[in-house]
Amino acid sequence: MKEYQTITEISGPLVFAEVDEPIGYDEIVEIETPAGDTLRGQVLESSEGLVSIQVFEGTEGINRESSVRFLGETMKMPVTEDLLGRVLDGSGQPIDGGPEIVPDRRDDIIGAAINPYAREYPEEFIQTGVSAIDGMNTLVRGQKLPIFSASGLPHNDLALQIARQASVLEDEEEEGEESEFAVVFGAMGITAEEANEFMEDFERTGALERSVVFMNLANDPAVERTVTPRMALTTAEYLAFEKDYHVLVILTDMTNYCEALREIGAAREEVPGRRGYPGYMYTDLAQLYERAGRIEGREGSVTQIPILTMPGDDDTHPIPDLTGYITEGQIMMDRDLNSQGVKPPINPLPSLSRLMDDGIGEGLTRADHSGVSDQMYAAYAQGEDLRDLVNIVGREALSERDNQYLDFADRFEEEFVDQGFHTNRTIEETLGIGWDLLSMLPKEELNRIDEEYIEEYYPEEQAEEVAAD
C-alpha cells in the first residue's frame, strides 16, 4: 500500500492527486491531514497519472501536505442479522451507542445485478395498513413503488406509518414456516428535527426492533448521501437472500440524493444534462431501483418504496420523470387533499401500481378486491369530474344520479382515504369500507364487479337506508 503526498487540487468535495500506478475505480482511500485526522474517500475517476477522490467527511483540513493512501479495495458494508434494531450513519457506522457490530461478512455496496432469468415475478401482497395503498394501489413483494410528494406534504409521516405497519399476510411457506419481515430505512439529507422525529417514533412503537436505520443528515457531507442508499440496499439484500427475510426498503428523500449527484457533477466540471443534473442520473437511479426483486429458489424478497419531493410540485421534473420510467408505478400525494386535512393525502386517481392485479384476488387478498378497486376508482373519478361541473351550473342543476356520485366522492375522501397516520387497517377492513361506500350507488351502477360478489358483499340494509334518506 503506497502513500502519496501529491495532492494538486481541492474542489468542493473532490480531491485530485497525482499517482504513478494504476488505481481502480471506486477504490477506498484514506487521507491523513496535517492535524492527524483520517478521512475516508472513494476514487471517482482514474486516469493515467491522476485520480479524483470524493471525500465522505468533507475536505476541511486537507491541504497539499496531506497523505493519501489507496487501500486496494472497494467500499464494503459489514453485514449481519444483528444489524436489526441498530441505527447507523450514512456511511454505515453505528451512532446509537450500542455495542460494536461483529459482521458475518463484508459485502460490496455496489451489489450484484440480479440475473433477469433468475428473477421471480412479484405477485404476493404486502399489507401496509393504509387503505389508499392496499385497496387502490396494492404493493407486492419484490416491487419498487415510489411515493411522489412535494415540499410541505407529510411524506415523512406516511413513511413512518408504512414502516410501523407493513407486514406480509400469514401464509404457508414451502417448509411450513413463515418468512420474517424487516424494514431497512435510509434517510438522506434530512434535518436534525426530522431525524429526532423518526427515532422517537421508531422507539416509541417498537418498530426499531425489526428495522435497520441509516441516517444521513442535512449537515453531513453531500458525498455521503451517494453512499447511504447503497449501504441500505446491501443490508437488505443480505437479510433477504441470505437470512430469508421479506425486506421493505424505504428511501427518503431521493431528491436530496439527486442534488448530491448534481453537486459532485458540478465539482467535476461535467457537462450538465436536464436542469443541471448529470446525464448519467437515469443510469445511477436504475442501479438503485433495480436492486428490488425476488430470486428463484430464495424465500426472501427486497421491496422498495423510494420517496421523493417534486421540486415546484412538477411531476415532469427530471427526478420524478426518470423515477417513473424505472419503477412500477407511483403513489401521488396531493396538496389539495392535504389542505382539507385528509391524512394521508394520497390521491388515488394519478396513483398507479402496475403489479397490483398480480398481487390481489383469491388466495392473495380477497376474490372481490380487483372489482371493488376498479369500481371505487371509476366512481371517484366521475365524482371529481362532477365537482368541476358544480362550480359552473350549481348542484341543483344535476340529476339525482350525479348527486349520488358527488356524495360518494366526498365520503370516499372522508372515510376511505382519510384514516390518520396511526390507524392500521387490515385488507378486510379496507374492503369492508369500500363496500359500504359502494352501497351509496344503485346496484345497476356497479358494472365493474362480478354479480356473485355483489350478491355476497353488497350491504342491502345500508343501501336501503341511504335510498330512504
Secondary structure, 3 states (H helix, E strand, C coil): CCEECCEEEEECCEEEEECCCCCCCCEEEEEECCCCCEEEEEEEEEECCEEEEEECCCCCCCCCCCEEEEEEEECEEEECHHHCCCEEECCCCECCCCCCCCCCEEEECCCCCCCHHHEECCCCEEECCCHHHHCCCCEECCCECCEEECCCCCHHHHHHHHHHHCEECCCCCCCCCCCCEEEEEEEEEECHHHHHHHHHHHHHHCHHHHEEEEEEECCCCHHHHCCHHHHHHHHHHHHHHCCCCEEEEEEECHHHHHHHHHHHHHHCCCCCCHHHCCCCHHHHHHHHHCCCEEECCCCCEEEEEEEEECHHHCCCCHHHHHHHHHCCEEEEECHHHHHCCCCCCECCCCCEECCHHHHCCCCCCCCCHHHHHHHHHHHHHHHHHHHHHHHHHCHHHCCHHHHHHHHHHHHHHHHHHCCCCCCCCCHHHHHHHHHHHHCCCCHHHCCCCCHHHHHHHCCHHHHHHHHHC
